[in-house]
Amino acid sequence: SHLTEERMQNLNQIGFVWDAQEAAWDERYDELVSYKKIHGDTLVCQASQLGNWVDNQRKEYQLLQRGKHSNLTNKRIGKLDQIGFVWSVLEDAWEEKFAELVEFKAAHGHTDVPKSWENQQLFWWVSVQRREYRKLKEGKITGITEERIQRLEDLGIVAMRWPGSKR
């Protein structure tokens, strides 16, 4: 049986949901928008339904990036981008620490964050970047990219030297 135009209009008037999957996605998206208004970011704890949904969006995006089938449409990506969705939590964390290092250099004129610095996380982050750089130069497997190395070097970080050493 075919729905007449009149029946379709009647169903639309009472809010009939034609695409339940799209409606469910939109509902979670609206939850994420509310979350961001409260918390200022889209880094939702995974121990919740919204957190699981957010994690799933990141996984679907990775599939799309690898050319595999994904339920994530360009429209959905656009909506998530509009609210500053973080596609890679690790990338976001790296960028945050890099920005802190830029601020440190602006204030102190160098990138040698001392271990006694009030922000010890920044000291340890810089130490890890130096270690990863050395591993790369030794031909070992590392997570640091050439782009990150270039950005650190452009900022003036001396990758092979520990803060305070004369080497």
C-alpha positions in Angstrom: 0.0 0.0 0.0 1.2 3.5 -0.9 0.9 6.4 1.4 -1.1 9.3 0.0 0.3 12.8 0.2 -2.4 13.7 2.6 -1.5 10.8 5.0 2.2 11.8 4.8 1.3 15.4 5.7 -0.8 14.1 8.6 2.1 12.0 9.9 4.5 14.9 9.5 2.1 17.2 11.5 2.2 14.8 14.5 6.0 14.6 14.3 6.3 11.1 12.8 10.0 10.0 12.5 10.8 8.7 9.1 14.4 7.8 9.8 14.8 6.5 13.3 18.6 6.2 13.0 19.0 9.8 11.9 16.7 10.9 14.7 18.8 9.0 17.3 22.0 10.5 15.9 20.5 14.0 16.1 19.4 13.4 19.7 22.9 12.4 20.7 24.3 15.4 18.8 22.0 17.7 20.7 23.2 16.1 24.0 26.8 16.8 22.9 26.0 20.4 22.1 24.5 20.8 25.6 27.6 19.0 27.1 29.9 21.5 25.3 27.9 24.5 26.6 28.4 23.2 30.2 32.0 21.8 29.9 33.5 23.9 27.1 34.7 20.9 25.1 33.6 17.6 23.4 35.8 15.3 25.5 33.1 13.3 27.0 34.0 10.5 29.5 33.5 7.1 27.8 31.6 5.7 30.8 28.3 7.1 29.6 26.0 6.7 26.7 27.0 10.0 25.3 30.7 9.1 25.8 30.2 5.8 23.9 28.4 7.7 21.1 31.3 10.3 20.9 33.9 7.4 20.8 31.9 5.8 18.0 31.9 9.0 15.9 35.7 9.0 16.2 35.9 5.3 15.1 33.5 6.0 12.2 35.7 8.9 11.2 38.8 6.8 11.2 37.1 4.2 9.0 36.2 7.0 6.6 39.8 8.3 6.6 41.0 4.8 5.7 38.5 4.6 2.8 36.4 2.0 4.5 32.6 1.9 4.9 31.4 4.4 7.6 28.0 5.6 8.8 29.4 9.0 9.2 28.1 11.3 6.5 29.7 14.6 5.3 26.6 16.4 6.8 27.3 14.8 10.2 31.0 15.6 10.0 30.1 19.2 9.2 27.8 19.5 12.2 30.4 18.0 14.5 33.1 20.3 13.1 30.8 23.3 13.7 30.9 22.7 17.5 34.7 22.0 17.6 34.5 18.3 17.8 37.8 16.7 18.8 38.4 13.9 16.3 41.6 12.7 17.9 42.0 13.0 21.7 45.7 12.3 21.5 46.2 15.0 18.8 44.2 17.4 20.9 46.3 16.7 24.0 49.6 17.2 22.0 48.3 20.5 20.6 47.4 21.7 24.1 50.9 21.0 25.4 52.5 22.6 22.4 50.4 25.7 23.0 51.6 25.7 26.6 55.2 25.5 25.4 54.7 28.4 23.1 53.4 30.4 26.0 56.3 29.3 28.2 58.8 30.5 25.5 57.0 33.8 25.1 57.3 34.4 28.8 60.8 33.1 29.3 62.6 33.4 26.0 63.5 29.6 25.7 61.9 26.2 25.7 64.0 24.6 28.5 61.2 24.0 31.0 62.9 23.2 34.3 61.8 20.2 36.3 61.0 22.5 39.2 58.6 24.5 37.0 55.1 24.9 38.5 53.7 23.0 35.5 55.6 19.8 35.8 53.4 18.2 33.2 54.9 20.5 30.7 58.4 19.6 31.8 57.6 15.9 31.3 55.9 16.5 28.0 58.9 18.3 26.6 61.1 15.4 28.0 59.0 12.9 26.1 59.2 14.9 22.9 63.0 14.9 23.2 63.1 11.1 23.9 60.8 10.4 21.0 63.1 12.6 18.7 66.2 10.7 19.9 64.4 7.3 19.2 63.5 8.5 15.7 67.1 9.5 15.0 68.3 6.1 16.3 66.0 4.4 13.8 63.7 3.1 16.5 59.9 3.0 16.4 58.4 6.2 17.7 55.1 8.1 17.7 56.5 11.5 16.8 55.9 12.7 13.3 58.2 14.8 11.1 55.7 17.6 11.2 55.8 17.7 15.0 59.6 17.6 15.0 59.6 20.6 12.6 57.1 22.5 14.7 59.2 21.9 17.8 62.4 22.8 16.1 60.8 26.0 14.6 59.9 26.9 18.2 63.5 26.5 19.2 63.4 23.3 21.2 66.8 21.7 21.3 65.7 18.1 21.0 68.9 16.3 21.9 69.7 18.3 24.9 68.2 18.1 28.4 67.3 21.3 30.2 70.3 22.7 32.1 72.9 20.5 30.3 75.8 22.1 28.5 75.9 19.6 25.7 
